[in-house]
Amino acid sequence: MKTAVIYARYSSDNQSEQSIEGQLRVCEEYARSHDILILDTYIDRAMTGTNDNRADFQRMIKDSGKRDWNYVLVYKLDRFSRDKYATAVHKKTLKDNGVKLISATEHIPDTPEGIIFESMLEGYAEYYSAELSQKVRRGMNETRQKGNFTGGFLIYGYKVENKKVVIDDERAEVVRYIFEQYSLGVYVKDIIASLTARGILNRGKPFARNTVYNILKNEKYSGIYRHNDEVFENMYPQIVPLEIFERVRRKINANKYGKRSIEVVYLLRHKLKCGYCGQPISAECGTSKTGDKKRYYKCFGRKNHNGCKKSMIRKDYLENLILSTVIDELSKPKTLDRIVSGLLAEQERFIKENSIINVLLREKKQIETSLENIMAAIEQGVITNTTTKRLKELEARQEELERQILIERSKNAVRVSAEEIREYYKAALALEAQMLINYLVKDIVLYDDKIEIYFNKPTRTSPDENRGFSVFTGTADNIEIEIII
């Protein structure tokens, strides 16, 4: 007996569960009249057909590989997809798995004329989707031109009345307070503490730092709303004077990560990671009772109270310890010999087991098979816009794959010599401290009693390499130090 599964879908435009019930009923009636046994159903609710990012659809395509059923039954072809290219790709997958796609309401004869008719239906489905999208965009733009709310999330400080965005007076005062305080130099954490002390909460909880920063960066509070390249000044009434908003924007831009002025250079900035919680370790500065500044490196997780107990470590002590260990070890011939022999062995293993070329060769073989199938169809007189487009795409991809394969083979042919590896690490010793760290060190993992220093490599290795190999293990001030290539 012939077996099948049903695939049903509705999008979010004025459709509902009744749409699914109707599709299932029609498909089941078709199956009964054609002596087909339904084994399962796959349903995607409120999902567009313009792409294949649908959970049950992907599950159905995957399950077809088990070859447990002969057909996929749909109410109409546009339920399967509204994209011609995606339809062709997934129909090819089903065909390879011995499964045929059937429309319960569109009689498509199993003849050459049927191929043309099916292509027309798929084209109409894609046209309908594109036209609907264009109408929706045009309607949304008209709504914005009238100054009406277009739906979606409404930012703090506003409410909607009669399709218009209006100011929520009580919350707007909070927004003004946040902007005024920040423009005067008050830290966000102190603004939050002040609001909390006054009983002003957000959804029953103290304001989150990200929420406050998002408020400070949102241009809508100045009365300006941007969509694509258009500016609308009639949608959001101004809560914050433009002068204050611009002052706040300048302060935020000046305080962006990496843009603040730094009086002291932290050599290990962006290199450190906590060995306990995995969070970055960043610069920290404090002032003692005598007025002296104390500089440290502190776990970002501990700063945010994630439960990490990693202790702070003095800046100068840690930097001197890392620098002296790296320089001392690289100056030893035995250490350098160990590095050279280890990297040469890794290089040979990588060239021998290069997975990139294998992946490219497998895909090239699949492309060649697909091209042969299309050419066979063309020879039988099956020529459509879809087959012509697919043929061009496959030929272009085949050419690109051949180029990539040549590049990868040429990379493998170029080996880094032992002398070049030695020169790479010796050259680092002649650099000043900051450049030496940037040149050599990839990551540093800190524990309270252990430091792991990961070096950059001058040779190509597999991305699957997890740890590399250790070239030095020693102890200083009861801290174990390990250098890993």
Secondary structure, 3 states (H helix, E strand, C coil): CEEEEEEEEECCCCCCHHHHHHHHHHHHHHHHHCCEEEEEEEEEECCCCCCCCCHHHHHHHHHHHHCCCCEEEECCHHHHCCCHHHHHHHHHHHHHCCCEEEECCCCCCCCHHHHHHHHHHHHHHHHHHHHHHHHHHHHHHHHHHCCCCCCCCCCCCEEEECCEEEECHHHHHHHHHHHHHHHCCCCHHHHHHHHHHCCCCECCECCCHHHHHHHHHCHHHHCCEEECCEEECCCCCCCCCHHHHHHHHHHHHHCCCCCCCCCCCCCCCCCEEECCCCCEEEEEEEECCCCCEEEEEEEHHHHCCCCCCCCCEEHHHHHHHHHHHHHHHHCCHHHHHHHHHHHHHHHHHHHHCCHHHHHHHHHHHHHHHHHHHHHHHHHCCCCCHHHHHHHHHHHHHHHHHHHHHHHHHHHHHCCCCHHHHHHHHHHHHCCCHHHHHHHHEEEEEECCCEEEEEECCCCCCCCCCCCCCEEEEEEECCEEEEEEC
